[in-house]
Amino acid sequence: QVRPVESGGGLVQAGGSLRLSCVASGSIASIQAMNWYRQAPGKQREWVAGISTTGSIYYADSMKGRFTISRDNAKNTVYLQMNSLKPEDTAVYYCRQSMGDGLTYWGQGTQVTVSS
């Protein structure tokens, strides 16, 4: 089964930082883009940031300046560096792997909790 694997979540105080990792799986050469989403309790899942295989990077407006997405092709891994974390950043963070044939695969998520 193709499923990207996230890690790096945890409990952090407001103002702190975390770096999430997402290891892609399956046919790596067929990946078109990797995106991060998050879902807070009682809220809809929202898009956070994305990076394409060509290197294009996109952020949700509310994440710009605090979050940075990057990748390490040698490790088939995409990262999400999160700085100046706020309690409202508390959520389960998911990685979505988008393939060139249109299929997408979700990871199981990693919990980020920011205490005030």
Secondary structure, 3 states (H helix, E strand, C coil): CCCCEEECCEEEECCCCEEEEEECCCCHHHEEEEEEEEECCCCCCEEEEEEECCCCEEECHHHCCCEEEEEEHHHCEEEEEECCCCHHHCEEEEEEEEECCCCEEECCCEEEEEEC
